[in-house]
């Protein structure tokens, strides 16, 4: 796992890109899903998404954030940039279904999400990296 603490945005893109390139035999990721909303990571993710790959934006970036990219690179690679709202489902149907799954113990929400005090962010990161939780949520 790459430690991104204190890495400048350009260095972050280079380091992540190098790892993705190595893992994918230089093809790039066919599917990149950003759940962070962190502009530097989003830019890096779009960059290392491979030809005809999909870059899916799920994370909410800070207000007034911009994602810029080279239009020619985008046109020549056939990349797709998409976002998703509520998983592209009909909430009035899907939320009751999820509640039903939770009650039937088929959707272990309490094991997937764990809350942490804002000051305890290091524990939240640790628990995410070790698999203690899937989605750490910081409360402030």
Secondary structure, 3 states (H helix, E strand, C coil): CCCCCCCCHHHHHHHHHHHHHHHCCCCCEEEEEECCCCHHHHHHHHHHEEEEEEEEECCCCCCCCCCCCCHHHHHHHCCEEEECCHHHCCHHHHHHHHHHHHHCCCCCHHHHEEEEEHHHHHHHHHHHHHCCCCEEEEEC
